[in-house]
């Protein structure tokens, strides 16, 4: 958002197909609370022909 405000458009690449996002929640001691959530970004393909 700051990049758009400062430069008028986004120049930094964001997520691309094939990238994987991982989310982890840790407590104050650094212990993983609920395990990692991992998701791979894939392009939607319709099952209709």
N, C-alpha and C positions, 0 to 999 in steps of 0.2 A: 504494500500500500504506500509506504513512504517513497519507494522508487517511482511509482506512478505520479505522486504529488510533486516530487523533486525534478523528475526528468520528462514527465508528460506521458510516459508509457513504460511498461515492464520490459526490461532488457535481460534480467537474470532468468535462466530457465527454471521451470518448476518441475512437476512430476511429468514423466513420459511413460508411454506404454512399456511394460516390462519392469518398471521400478517397483520396489517393495517398500511399504511403510510398516514400521514397527512401533508399537506403543507399549510402554512399560510403566507401571505404577509402583513406586517404592515407598516404604515407610521411612521413618526418621533414622533408622539404622542402616538403610540401604538394601533391606531385604525386599525381594519381589513379592508384592501382596497377592496378585491374582494370576500371574503368568503373563507371558507376552501375547499381544494381539498382533498378528502379522497379516498383511493383505498385499497381494500383488495386483498392480494396475493393468487391466486387460481391456482391450477395445470390445465394445458390445457388438455381438453378432446375432442378428435376428434369426430365429428358427423358421420364419416364414419365407417361402420362395416366391 
